[in-house]
Amino acid sequence: MPAVPPRLFSRGSWIEAGRVAAILRKETIGGALLLVAATVALVWANSPWSGAYESLRDLRVGPEALHLNLGLGAWAADGLLAVFFFVAGLELKREFVAGDLRNVRQAVVPVAAAVGGVIVPAALYLLVAGGDGAGARGWAIPTATDIAFALAVLAVIGRHLPPALRTFLLTLAVVDDLLAICVIAVFYTAHLSVLPLLGALVPLAVFGLLVRRGVRSWWLLLPLAAVTWGLVHASGVHATVAGVLLAFTVPVHPRGGPVAETVPDARPDAGPDAGPDAGPDGRPDAGPGPAEHFEHRFRPLSAAVAVPVFAFLSAGVPLGGLDGLAAALRDPVTVGVLAGLILGKPLGVLGAAWLVARFTRAHLDEGLTWTDVAALAVLAGIGFTVSLLIGELAFGAGSARDGYVKVAVLGGSLTAALVAGVLLRLRDRAYRLIEEAERVDSDGDGVPDAYQRP
């Protein structure tokens, strides 16, 4: 009797792969991978083996005939970050269609905070570095908030913080990403070729049509996405915009209308096809719509590959010792980025939120206090992924000022994370005491003693 060939993927391997993917979807894991990749790059670029790092970063691969013979650093910035923006675009559309941004009155305070968190850092940067004509081109660098890092810090520290705080940060970060995408498309497009840009609409439309008809076959969708990306890249518009455009074609609700609730991640005992679109019995098409399905599938790729690899190939800045660091800190671009992230972001976020709540009918979520928002405003100063990308677009990858930008972004983001961590830890302790007070019933009437929210 002939031996039965083993299955390529056993049930156990699917279960393990599902567990790994579930781990990678955790914000703390994504932020940790980002931090490790940036640290390794920074140490390697300032070690005796820095030449090997630069050779790896500048290694060119890709077909020359298609004008895609790019260095690995360019592939990470143009290609891998398109995956990151695809996931961010899916989350953004879900928020607008079925999430917190659907209710205008509920969303207007964090949306205004996001707008203020762009305007004030940009103005502060121009005030510091705008006197230099070339330096003024980097005005958008301190305007971005890194979703992965900020949510990771909040997830690690905020075990007792109210859920409304995470919702506020997520809304702020999602709108911030949308503004960053618009800034990149409008202000950091060196040249524009209309024909490839119009040509990109064809595979984009076919991609959207197939997705709306329920097609999820990667061998059909992935080539269409790749062609769309390639044509957008050839047009001169930054290729990451293609990721957002593709995401916006994906419907939020399943065919037949919205569902009442979503289904959690696949259980270990579910089959290999189970996931966010699987019901209690493991059958497909019983859960949420395509947007959540694609976000569920691609978030591990974004968190474990796209963003860490980009950070690894972008954060390797040769500091040149104390003298080089001192030279960077004397440059007005460095000072402008630091001022924008550390001072501009908190002032813009908190100030805009307070003004809107004070002079309009909008109001802060009843589960939050202005002290909470102040701590969150400091946390919004973590600008890593998109800030590094804008720095490369503004001053050219590998230039002296691009190196100064990276020093400033790393320093400013680390400072914001540390200060916000202390503030959020204090708030977390206060809310923990509230939870303990809720469980106290000193008079034995079965009702917890009254308490005041801090």
C-alpha positions as a Markdown table, in Angstrom:
| # | Residue | x | y | z |
|---|---|---|---|---|
| 1 | Met | 0.0 | 0.0 | 0.0 |
| 2 | Pro | 1.6 | 3.3 | -1.1 |
| 3 | Ala | 2.5 | 5.8 | 1.6 |
| 4 | Val | 0.2 | 8.7 | 2.0 |
| 5 | Pro | 2.1 | 12.0 | 1.4 |
| 6 | Pro | 2.0 | 14.3 | 4.4 |
| 7 | Arg | -0.1 | 17.4 | 4.2 |
| 8 | Leu | 1.8 | 20.6 | 3.5 |
| 9 | Phe | 0.1 | 22.3 | 6.4 |
| 10 | Ser | -1.2 | 20.1 | 9.2 |
| 11 | Arg | -4.0 | 21.2 | 11.5 |
| 12 | Gly | -1.5 | 21.8 | 14.2 |
| 13 | Ser | 0.6 | 24.1 | 12.0 |
| 14 | Trp | -2.5 | 26.1 | 11.2 |
| 15 | Ile | -3.3 | 26.4 | 14.8 |
| 16 | Glu | 0.3 | 27.6 | 15.6 |
| 17 | Ala | 0.2 | 30.0 | 12.7 |
| 18 | Gly | -3.0 | 31.4 | 14.0 |
| 19 | Arg | -1.6 | 31.8 | 17.5 |
| 20 | Val | 1.5 | 33.6 | 16.1 |
| 21 | Ala | -0.7 | 35.9 | 14.0 |
| 22 | Ala | -2.9 | 36.7 | 17.1 |
| 23 | Ile | 0.2 | 37.6 | 19.1 |
| 24 | Leu | 1.4 | 39.9 | 16.3 |
| 25 | Arg | -1.9 | 41.7 | 16.3 |
| 26 | Lys | -1.3 | 42.9 | 19.8 |
| 27 | Glu | -0.2 | 46.6 | 19.9 |
| 28 | Thr | 2.4 | 46.0 | 22.5 |
| 29 | Ile | 4.2 | 43.4 | 20.3 |
| 30 | Gly | 4.1 | 45.7 | 17.2 |
| 31 | Gly | 5.6 | 48.6 | 19.2 |
| 32 | Ala | 8.2 | 46.3 | 20.8 |
| 33 | Leu | 9.3 | 45.0 | 17.4 |
| 34 | Leu | 9.5 | 48.6 | 16.1 |
| 35 | Leu | 11.6 | 49.7 | 19.0 |
| 36 | Val | 14.0 | 46.7 | 18.7 |
| 37 | Ala | 14.5 | 47.2 | 15.0 |
| 38 | Ala | 15.2 | 50.9 | 15.4 |
| 39 | Thr | 17.6 | 50.2 | 18.3 |
| 40 | Val | 19.5 | 47.6 | 16.3 |
| 41 | Ala | 19.8 | 49.9 | 13.3 |
| 42 | Leu | 21.1 | 52.8 | 15.5 |
| 43 | Val | 23.7 | 50.6 | 17.3 |
| 44 | Trp | 24.9 | 49.0 | 14.0 |
| 45 | Ala | 25.2 | 52.3 | 12.2 |
| 46 | Asn | 27.4 | 53.6 | 15.0 |
| 47 | Ser | 29.6 | 50.5 | 15.3 |
| 48 | Pro | 32.8 | 49.5 | 13.6 |
| 49 | Trp | 30.7 | 47.5 | 11.1 |
| 50 | Ser | 28.6 | 50.6 | 10.0 |
| 51 | Gly | 29.8 | 50.0 | 6.4 |
| 52 | Ala | 28.0 | 46.7 | 6.2 |
| 53 | Tyr | 24.8 | 48.4 | 7.4 |
| 54 | Glu | 25.1 | 51.1 | 4.7 |
| 55 | Ser | 25.8 | 48.5 | 2.0 |
| 56 | Leu | 22.7 | 46.5 | 3.0 |
| 57 | Arg | 20.5 | 49.6 | 3.1 |
| 58 | Asp | 21.7 | 50.8 | -0.3 |
| 59 | Leu | 21.7 | 47.4 | -2.0 |
| 60 | Arg | 19.7 | 47.8 | -5.2 |
| 61 | Val | 17.2 | 45.2 | -6.4 |
| 62 | Gly | 14.3 | 45.2 | -8.8 |
| 63 | Pro | 13.8 | 45.4 | -12.6 |
| 64 | Glu | 15.5 | 48.4 | -14.2 |
| 65 | Ala | 13.1 | 48.3 | -17.2 |
| 66 | Leu | 10.2 | 49.2 | -15.0 |
| 67 | His | 12.2 | 51.9 | -13.2 |
| 68 | Leu | 12.0 | 49.8 | -10.0 |
| 69 | Asn | 15.7 | 49.1 | -9.5 |
| 70 | Leu | 15.6 | 50.6 | -6.0 |
| 71 | Gly | 17.7 | 50.4 | -2.8 |
| 72 | Leu | 16.4 | 48.3 | 0.0 |
| 73 | Gly | 15.8 | 51.5 | 2.0 |
| 74 | Ala | 13.7 | 52.9 | -0.8 |
| 75 | Trp | 11.8 | 49.6 | -1.2 |
| 76 | Ala | 11.0 | 49.8 | 2.6 |
| 77 | Ala | 9.8 | 53.4 | 2.4 |
| 78 | Asp | 7.8 | 53.0 | -0.9 |
| 79 | Gly | 6.8 | 49.4 | -0.8 |
| 80 | Leu | 6.5 | 48.0 | 2.7 |
| 81 | Leu | 5.0 | 51.2 | 4.1 |
| 82 | Ala | 2.2 | 50.8 | 1.5 |
| 83 | Val | 1.1 | 47.8 | 3.6 |
| 84 | Phe | 1.2 | 49.9 | 6.7 |
| 85 | Phe | -1.0 | 52.6 | 5.1 |
| 86 | Phe | -3.3 | 49.9 | 3.7 |
| 87 | Val | -4.0 | 48.7 | 7.2 |
| 88 | Ala | -4.3 | 52.3 | 8.5 |
| 89 | Gly | -6.7 | 53.1 | 5.6 |
| 90 | Leu | -8.9 | 50.1 | 6.4 |
| 91 | Glu | -9.1 | 51.2 | 10.1 |
| 92 | Leu | -9.8 | 54.8 | 9.0 |
| 93 | Lys | -12.7 | 53.7 | 6.7 |
| 94 | Arg | -14.1 | 51.5 | 9.4 |
| 95 | Glu | -14.1 | 54.4 | 11.9 |
| 96 | Phe | -15.9 | 56.7 | 9.4 |
| 97 | Val | -18.5 | 54.1 | 8.4 |
| 98 | Ala | -19.2 | 52.1 | 11.5 |
| 99 | Gly | -17.0 | 53.5 | 14.3 |
| 100 | Asp | -16.7 | 56.6 | 16.5 |
| 101 | Leu | -16.2 | 59.0 | 13.6 |
| 102 | Arg | -19.7 | 58.1 | 12.4 |
| 103 | Asn | -21.2 | 60.2 | 15.2 |
| 104 | Val | -20.1 | 63.8 | 14.5 |
| 105 | Arg | -20.8 | 65.2 | 17.9 |
| 106 | Gln | -18.9 | 62.4 | 19.6 |
| 107 | Ala | -16.0 | 62.5 | 17.2 |
| 108 | Val | -15.5 | 66.3 | 16.8 |
| 109 | Val | -13.3 | 66.7 | 19.9 |
| 110 | Pro | -10.6 | 64.2 | 19.0 |
| 111 | Val | -10.8 | 65.2 | 15.3 |
| 112 | Ala | -10.2 | 68.8 | 16.3 |
| 113 | Ala | -7.4 | 67.6 | 18.6 |
| 114 | Ala | -5.8 | 65.9 | 15.6 |
| 115 | Val | -6.1 | 69.0 | 13.5 |
| 116 | Gly | -4.6 | 71.2 | 16.2 |
| 117 | Gly | -1.9 | 68.5 | 16.6 |
| 118 | Val | -0.9 | 69.2 | 13.0 |
| 119 | Ile | -1.2 | 73.0 | 12.8 |
| 120 | Val | 0.7 | 74.0 | 16.0 |
| 121 | Pro | 3.8 | 71.7 | 15.6 |
| 122 | Ala | 4.1 | 72.9 | 12.0 |
| 123 | Ala | 3.8 | 76.5 | 13.0 |
| 124 | Leu | 6.3 | 76.0 | 15.8 |
| 125 | Tyr | 8.8 | 74.2 | 13.5 |
| 126 | Leu | 8.5 | 77.1 | 11.0 |
| 127 | Leu | 9.1 | 79.6 | 13.8 |
| 128 | Val | 12.3 | 77.9 | 14.7 |
| 129 | Ala | 13.6 | 76.6 | 11.3 |
| 130 | Gly | 11.6 | 78.6 | 8.8 |
| 131 | Gly | 14.3 | 81.2 | 8.4 |
| 132 | Asp | 16.3 | 78.7 | 6.4 |
| 133 | Gly | 14.6 | 78.2 | 3.0 |
| 134 | Ala | 15.7 | 74.6 | 2.7 |
| 135 | Gly | 14.9 | 73.8 | 6.3 |
| 136 | Ala | 11.4 | 75.1 | 5.9 |
| 137 | Arg | 10.6 | 72.1 | 3.6 |
| 138 | Gly | 10.5 | 69.9 | 6.7 |
| 139 | Trp | 7.5 | 71.7 | 8.3 |
| 140 | Ala | 5.4 | 68.5 | 8.3 |
| 141 | Ile | 7.9 | 66.3 | 10.1 |
| 142 | Pro | 6.7 | 66.9 | 13.7 |
| 143 | Thr | 3.0 | 66.7 | 12.7 |
| 144 | Ala | 2.6 | 62.9 | 12.6 |
| 145 | Thr | 1.6 | 60.6 | 15.5 |
| 146 | Asp | 2.8 | 57.0 | 15.3 |
| 147 | Ile | -0.2 | 54.8 | 16.0 |
| 148 | Ala | 1.9 | 51.6 | 16.7 |
| 149 | Phe | 4.1 | 53.2 | 19.3 |
| 150 | Ala | 1.4 | 55.4 | 21.0 |
| 151 | Leu | -1.1 | 52.6 | 21.4 |
| 152 | Ala | 1.7 | 50.2 | 22.6 |
| 153 | Val | 2.6 | 52.6 | 25.4 |
| 154 | Leu | -1.0 | 53.0 | 26.3 |
| 155 | Ala | -1.6 | 49.3 | 26.3 |
| 156 | Val | 1.4 | 48.6 | 28.5 |
| 157 | Ile | 0.7 | 51.3 | 31.1 |
| 158 | Gly | -3.1 | 51.7 | 31.0 |
| 159 | Arg | -4.4 | 48.5 | 32.6 |
| 160 | His | -7.0 | 50.5 | 34.6 |
| 161 | Leu | -7.5 | 53.5 | 32.3 |
| 162 | Pro | -11.0 | 54.0 | 30.9 |
| 163 | Pro | -11.7 | 52.6 | 27.4 |
| 164 | Ala | -12.7 | 56.0 | 26.2 |
| 165 | Leu | -9.1 | 57.1 | 26.5 |
| 166 | Arg | -8.0 | 54.5 | 23.9 |
| 167 | Thr | -10.9 | 55.5 | 21.7 |
| 168 | Phe | -9.9 | 59.1 | 21.9 |
| 169 | Leu | -6.2 | 58.3 | 21.0 |
| 170 | Leu | -7.3 | 55.9 | 18.2 |
| 171 | Thr | -9.5 | 58.6 | 16.6 |
| 172 | Leu | -6.9 | 61.2 | 16.9 |
| 173 | Ala | -4.2 | 58.9 | 15.4 |
| 174 | Val | -6.4 | 57.8 | 12.5 |
| 175 | Val | -7.3 | 61.4 | 11.5 |
| 176 | Asp | -3.7 | 62.3 | 12.0 |
| 177 | Asp | -2.8 | 59.6 | 9.5 |
| 178 | Leu | -5.4 | 60.8 | 7.0 |
| 179 | Leu | -3.9 | 64.4 | 7.2 |
| 180 | Ala | -0.4 | 63.0 | 6.8 |
| 181 | Ile | -1.4 | 61.1 | 3.7 |
| 182 | Cys | -2.9 | 64.3 | 2.2 |
| 183 | Val | 0.3 | 66.2 | 3.1 |
| 184 | Ile | 2.5 | 63.6 | 1.5 |
| 185 | Ala | 0.4 | 63.5 | -1.7 |
| 186 | Val | 0.1 | 67.3 | -2.1 |
| 187 | Phe | 3.4 | 68.7 | -0.7 |
| 188 | Tyr | 5.9 | 66.0 | -1.2 |
| 189 | Thr | 5.3 | 64.9 | -4.8 |
| 190 | Ala | 8.4 | 66.0 | -6.7 |
| 191 | His | 6.9 | 65.5 | -10.2 |
| 192 | Leu | 3.5 | 64.3 | -11.5 |
| 193 | Ser | 2.9 | 62.1 | -14.5 |
| 194 | Val | -0.8 | 62.2 | -15.2 |
| 195 | Leu | -0.9 | 59.1 | -17.6 |
| 196 | Pro | 0.4 | 56.5 | -15.1 |
| 197 | Leu | -1.8 | 58.1 | -12.4 |
| 198 | Leu | -4.9 | 57.7 | -14.6 |
| 199 | Gly | -3.8 | 54.2 | -15.5 |
| 200 | Ala | -3.7 | 53.3 | -11.9 |
| 201 | Leu | -7.5 | 53.9 | -11.7 |
| 202 | Val | -8.1 | 50.8 | -13.9 |
| 203 | Pro | -6.6 | 48.1 | -11.6 |
| 204 | Leu | -7.8 | 50.0 | -8.6 |
| 205 | Ala | -11.4 | 49.9 | -9.9 |
| 206 | Val | -11.1 | 46.2 | -10.8 |
| 207 | Phe | -9.7 | 45.5 | -7.3 |
| 208 | Gly | -12.6 | 47.4 | -5.7 |
| 209 | Leu | -15.2 | 45.6 | -7.9 |
| 210 | Leu | -13.9 | 42.1 | -7.0 |
| 211 | Val | -13.7 | 42.9 | -3.3 |
| 212 | Arg | -17.3 | 44.2 | -3.3 |
| 213 | Arg | -18.4 | 41.0 | -5.0 |
| 214 | Gly | -16.9 | 39.0 | -2.2 |
| 215 | Val | -13.7 | 37.8 | -3.9 |
| 216 | Arg | -10.9 | 37.2 | -1.4 |
| 217 | Ser | -8.5 | 35.1 | -3.6 |
| 218 | Trp | -5.0 | 36.5 | -3.1 |
| 219 | Trp | -3.9 | 35.3 | -6.6 |
| 220 | Leu | -6.4 | 37.7 | -8.1 |
| 221 | Leu | -6.2 | 40.7 | -5.7 |
| 222 | Leu | -2.5 | 40.8 | -5.0 |
| 223 | Pro | -1.4 | 41.3 | -8.7 |
| 224 | Leu | -4.0 | 44.1 | -9.1 |
| 225 | Ala | -2.8 | 45.8 | -5.9 |
| 226 | Ala | 0.8 | 45.5 | -7.1 |
| 227 | Val | 0.0 | 47.0 | -10.5 |
| 228 | Thr | -1.9 | 49.9 | -8.8 |
| 229 | Trp | 1.1 | 50.5 | -6.6 |
| 230 | Gly | 3.6 | 50.4 | -9.5 |
| 231 | Leu | 1.6 | 52.9 | -11.5 |
| 232 | Val | 1.2 | 55.3 | -8.6 |
| 233 | His | 4.9 | 55.0 | -8.0 |
| 234 | Ala | 5.6 | 55.8 | -11.7 |
| 235 | Ser | 3.3 | 58.8 | -11.5 |
| 236 | Gly | 5.5 | 60.6 | -9.0 |
| 237 | Val | 2.9 | 60.5 | -6.2 |
| 238 | His | 4.4 | 58.7 | -3.2 |
| 239 | Ala | 3.6 | 55.1 | -3.6 |
| 240 | Thr | 2.2 | 54.7 | 0.0 |
| 241 | Val | -0.9 | 56.6 | -1.2 |
| 242 | Ala | -1.7 | 53.5 | -3.3 |
| 243 | Gly | -2.2 | 51.6 | 0.0 |
| 244 | Val | -4.8 | 54.1 | 1.2 |
| 245 | Leu | -6.6 | 54.2 | -2.1 |
| 246 | Leu | -6.8 | 50.4 | -2.2 |
| 247 | Ala | -8.1 | 50.3 | 1.4 |
| 248 | Phe | -10.8 | 52.9 | 0.6 |
| 249 | Thr | -12.3 | 50.6 | -2.0 |
| 250 | Val | -12.9 | 47.8 | 0.5 |
| 251 | Pro | -16.4 | 47.8 | 1.9 |
| 252 | Val | -16.9 | 47.9 | 5.7 |
| 253 | His | -20.2 | 46.0 | 5.9 |
| 254 | Pro | -20.6 | 42.4 | 4.6 |
| 255 | Arg | -22.8 | 41.8 | 1.5 |
| 256 | Gly | -26.4 | 42.1 | 2.6 |
| 257 | Gly | -25.9 | 44.9 | 5.1 |
| 258 | Pro | -24.2 | 45.6 | 8.4 |
| 259 | Val | -24.0 | 43.0 | 11.2 |
| 260 | Ala | -24.8 | 43.7 | 14.8 |
| 261 | Glu | -21.4 | 42.7 | 16.2 |
| 262 | Thr | -18.1 | 41.4 | 15.1 |
| 263 | Val | -16.6 | 38.0 | 15.8 |
| 264 | Pro | -13.3 | 37.7 | 17.7 |
| 265 | Asp | -10.1 | 36.2 | 16.5 |
| 266 | Ala | -10.0 | 32.6 | 15.4 |
| 267 | Arg | -10.0 | 30.1 | 18.2 |
| 268 | Pro | -7.3 | 27.5 | 18.4 |
| 269 | Asp | -9.8 | 24.7 | 17.8 |
| 270 | Ala | -11.2 | 26.3 | 14.7 |
| 271 | Gly | -10.1 | 25.2 | 11.3 |
| 272 | Pro | -7.5 | 26.8 | 9.1 |
| 273 | Asp | -10.1 | 29.0 | 7.4 |
| 274 | Ala | -11.5 | 30.3 | 10.6 |
| 275 | Gly | -10.8 | 33.9 | 11.4 |
| 276 | Pro | -12.6 | 37.2 | 11.9 |
| 277 | Asp | -15.1 | 36.1 | 9.2 |
| 278 | Ala | -15.9 | 32.8 | 10.8 |
| 279 | Gly | -18.9 | 32.0 | 12.9 |
| 280 | Pro | -19.1 | 29.9 | 16.1 |
| 281 | Asp | -19.1 | 26.7 | 14.0 |
| 282 | Gly | -16.1 | 27.8 | 12.0 |
| 283 | Arg | -18.1 | 28.5 | 8.8 |
| 284 | Pro | -17.0 | 31.5 | 6.7 |
| 285 | Asp | -19.2 | 34.5 | 5.9 |
| 286 | Ala | -20.8 | 34.6 | 9.3 |
| 287 | Gly | -18.9 | 37.5 | 10.7 |
| 288 | Pro | -17.9 | 41.1 | 9.8 |
| 289 | Gly | -17.3 | 42.7 | 6.5 |
| 290 | Pro | -14.3 | 42.7 | 4.1 |
| 291 | Ala | -12.6 | 45.7 | 5.7 |
| 292 | Glu | -12.2 | 43.9 | 9.0 |
| 293 | His | -11.3 | 40.7 | 7.3 |
| 294 | Phe | -8.4 | 42.3 | 5.4 |
| 295 | Glu | -7.3 | 44.3 | 8.4 |
| 296 | His | -7.3 | 41.1 | 10.5 |
| 297 | Arg | -5.2 | 39.3 | 7.8 |
| 298 | Phe | -2.7 | 42.1 | 7.0 |
| 299 | Arg | -2.1 | 43.6 | 10.5 |
| 300 | Pro | 0.5 | 40.9 | 11.4 |
| 301 | Leu | 2.3 | 41.5 | 8.2 |
| 302 | Ser | 2.3 | 45.3 | 8.9 |
| 303 | Ala | 3.3 | 44.9 | 12.6 |
| 304 | Ala | 5.9 | 42.2 | 12.2 |
| 305 | Val | 7.5 | 43.0 | 8.8 |
| 306 | Ala | 6.6 | 46.2 | 7.1 |
| 307 | Val | 7.0 | 48.7 | 10.0 |
| 308 | Pro | 10.0 | 47.0 | 11.7 |
| 309 | Val | 11.9 | 46.6 | 8.5 |
| 310 | Phe | 11.3 | 50.2 | 7.5 |
| 311 | Ala | 12.5 | 51.3 | 11.0 |
| 312 | Phe | 15.6 | 49.1 | 10.7 |
| 313 | Leu | 16.5 | 50.6 | 7.3 |
| 314 | Ser | 15.6 | 54.1 | 8.2 |
| 315 | Ala | 16.8 | 54.6 | 11.8 |
| 316 | Gly | 20.5 | 53.8 | 11.3 |
| 317 | Val | 21.9 | 57.2 | 11.8 |
| 318 | Pro | 25.7 | 57.6 | 12.2 |
| 319 | Leu | 25.8 | 60.1 | 15.1 |
| 320 | Gly | 29.5 | 60.8 | 14.7 |
| 321 | Gly | 30.1 | 60.6 | 18.5 |
| 322 | Leu | 29.5 | 63.5 | 20.8 |
| 323 | Asp | 30.7 | 66.0 | 18.2 |
| 324 | Gly | 28.3 | 64.7 | 15.6 |
| 325 | Leu | 25.4 | 64.8 | 18.1 |
| 326 | Ala | 26.3 | 68.3 | 19.1 |
| 327 | Ala | 26.4 | 69.4 | 15.5 |
| 328 | Ala | 22.9 | 67.9 | 15.0 |
| 329 | Leu | 21.5 | 69.7 | 18.0 |
| 330 | Arg | 22.8 | 73.0 | 16.7 |
| 331 | Asp | 21.0 | 72.7 | 13.4 |
| 332 | Pro | 17.6 | 74.6 | 13.4 |
| 333 | Val | 15.9 | 71.6 | 11.7 |
| 334 | Thr | 16.7 | 69.4 | 14.7 |
| 335 | Val | 15.6 | 72.0 | 17.2 |
| 336 | Gly | 12.4 | 72.6 | 15.2 |
| 337 | Val | 11.5 | 68.9 | 15.1 |
| 338 | Leu | 12.2 | 68.5 | 18.8 |
| 339 | Ala | 10.1 | 71.6 | 19.6 |
| 340 | Gly | 7.3 | 70.4 | 17.4 |
| 341 | Leu | 7.1 | 66.9 | 18.9 |
| 342 | Ile | 7.7 | 67.8 | 22.6 |
| 343 | Leu | 5.9 | 71.1 | 22.8 |
| 344 | Gly | 3.8 | 71.7 | 19.7 |
| 345 | Lys | 2.0 | 68.4 | 19.8 |
| 346 | Pro | 0.7 | 68.7 | 23.4 |
| 347 | Leu | -0.2 | 72.3 | 23.0 |
| 348 | Gly | -2.0 | 71.7 | 19.7 |
| 349 | Val | -3.9 | 68.6 | 20.8 |
| 350 | Leu | -5.0 | 69.9 | 24.2 |
| 351 | Gly | -5.7 | 73.4 | 23.0 |
| 352 | Ala | -7.8 | 72.5 | 20.0 |
| 353 | Ala | -9.8 | 69.9 | 22.0 |
| 354 | Trp | -10.5 | 72.4 | 24.8 |
| 355 | Leu | -11.5 | 75.2 | 22.4 |
| 356 | Val | -14.0 | 73.0 | 20.6 |
| 357 | Ala | -15.5 | 71.7 | 23.8 |
| 358 | Arg | -15.6 | 75.2 | 25.3 |
| 359 | Phe | -17.2 | 77.1 | 22.4 |
| 360 | Thr | -19.3 | 74.5 | 20.6 |
| 361 | Arg | -22.0 | 71.9 | 21.5 |
| 362 | Ala | -19.3 | 69.2 | 21.4 |
| 363 | His | -18.2 | 67.8 | 24.7 |
| 364 | Leu | -15.6 | 65.5 | 26.1 |
| 365 | Asp | -16.6 | 61.9 | 26.7 |
| 366 | Glu | -18.1 | 61.6 | 30.2 |
| 367 | Gly | -15.6 | 58.9 | 31.0 |
| 368 | Leu | -12.6 | 61.2 | 30.6 |
| 369 | Thr | -11.2 | 64.3 | 32.4 |
| 370 | Trp | -9.0 | 67.0 | 31.0 |
| 371 | Thr | -6.1 | 65.6 | 32.9 |
| 372 | Asp | -6.4 | 62.4 | 30.9 |
| 373 | Val | -6.5 | 64.4 | 27.7 |
| 374 | Ala | -3.4 | 66.3 | 28.7 |
| 375 | Ala | -1.4 | 63.0 | 29.3 |
| 376 | Leu | -2.7 | 61.8 | 25.9 |
| 377 | Ala | -1.6 | 65.0 | 24.2 |
| 378 | Val | 1.9 | 64.4 | 25.4 |
| 379 | Leu | 1.7 | 60.8 | 24.1 |
| 380 | Ala | 0.8 | 62.2 | 20.7 |
| 381 | Gly | 4.3 | 63.6 | 20.4 |
| 382 | Ile | 5.5 | 60.1 | 19.5 |
| 383 | Gly | 6.1 | 60.6 | 15.8 |
| 384 | Phe | 8.2 | 57.8 | 14.3 |
| 385 | Thr | 7.2 | 56.0 | 11.1 |
| 386 | Val | 5.6 | 58.8 | 9.1 |
| 387 | Ser | 7.9 | 61.4 | 10.6 |
| 388 | Leu | 10.9 | 59.5 | 9.3 |
| 389 | Leu | 9.3 | 59.1 | 5.9 |
| 390 | Ile | 8.5 | 62.8 | 5.6 |
| 391 | Gly | 12.1 | 63.6 | 6.6 |
| 392 | Glu | 13.4 | 61.5 | 3.8 |
| 393 | Leu | 11.0 | 63.1 | 1.3 |
| 394 | Ala | 11.8 | 66.6 | 2.5 |
| 395 | Phe | 15.6 | 66.4 | 2.5 |
| 396 | Gly | 16.6 | 63.3 | 0.6 |
| 397 | Ala | 17.4 | 59.9 | 2.0 |
| 398 | Gly | 21.0 | 59.8 | 3.3 |
| 399 | Ser | 21.6 | 63.5 | 3.4 |
| 400 | Ala | 23.1 | 65.3 | 6.4 |
| 401 | Arg | 19.8 | 66.9 | 7.3 |
| 402 | Asp | 17.9 | 63.7 | 6.9 |
| 403 | Gly | 20.3 | 62.3 | 9.6 |
| 404 | Tyr | 19.6 | 65.3 | 11.8 |
| 405 | Val | 15.8 | 64.7 | 11.3 |
| 406 | Lys | 16.2 | 61.1 | 12.5 |
| 407 | Val | 18.2 | 62.1 | 15.6 |
| 408 | Ala | 15.4 | 64.6 | 16.4 |
| 409 | Val | 12.5 | 62.2 | 15.7 |
| 410 | Leu | 14.1 | 59.5 | 17.8 |
| 411 | Gly | 15.0 | 61.9 | 20.7 |
| 412 | Gly | 11.6 | 63.7 | 20.6 |
| 413 | Ser | 9.6 | 60.5 | 20.4 |
| 414 | Leu | 11.6 | 58.9 | 23.3 |
| 415 | Thr | 11.1 | 62.1 | 25.4 |
| 416 | Ala | 7.3 | 62.1 | 24.7 |
| 417 | Ala | 7.0 | 58.4 | 25.5 |
| 418 | Leu | 8.8 | 58.8 | 28.8 |
| 419 | Val | 6.9 | 61.9 | 30.0 |
| 420 | Ala | 3.6 | 60.5 | 28.8 |
| 421 | Gly | 4.4 | 57.2 | 30.5 |
| 422 | Val | 4.8 | 58.9 | 33.8 |
| 423 | Leu | 1.6 | 60.9 | 33.5 |
| 424 | Leu | -0.4 | 57.9 | 32.3 |
| 425 | Arg | 1.0 | 55.8 | 35.1 |
| 426 | Leu | -0.3 | 58.4 | 37.6 |
| 427 | Arg | -3.7 | 58.4 | 36.0 |
| 428 | Asp | -3.7 | 54.6 | 35.9 |
| 429 | Arg | -3.0 | 54.5 | 39.7 |
| 430 | Ala | -5.9 | 56.9 | 40.3 |
| 431 | Tyr | -8.3 | 54.8 | 38.3 |
| 432 | Arg | -7.1 | 51.7 | 40.1 |
| 433 | Leu | -7.9 | 53.3 | 43.4 |
| 434 | Ile | -11.4 | 54.2 | 42.1 |
| 435 | Glu | -12.0 | 50.6 | 41.1 |
| 436 | Glu | -11.0 | 49.5 | 44.6 |
| 437 | Ala | -13.2 | 52.1 | 46.1 |
| 438 | Glu | -16.1 | 50.8 | 44.1 |
| 439 | Arg | -15.8 | 47.4 | 45.7 |
| 440 | Val | -15.8 | 48.9 | 49.3 |
| 441 | Asp | -19.1 | 48.7 | 51.1 |
| 442 | Ser | -18.4 | 49.9 | 54.6 |
| 443 | Asp | -22.0 | 50.2 | 55.8 |
| 444 | Gly | -23.0 | 46.7 | 54.5 |
| 445 | Asp | -26.0 | 47.9 | 52.5 |
| 446 | Gly | -24.8 | 46.1 | 49.4 |
| 447 | Val | -24.0 | 49.4 | 47.6 |
| 448 | Pro | -20.4 | 50.5 | 47.2 |
| 449 | Asp | -19.4 | 53.7 | 49.0 |
| 450 | Ala | -19.7 | 56.9 | 47.0 |
| 451 | Tyr | -16.6 | 58.2 | 45.4 |
| 452 | Gln | -15.5 | 61.2 | 43.4 |
| 453 | Arg | -13.8 | 60.7 | 40.0 |
| 454 | Pro | -10.4 | 62.3 | 40.1 |
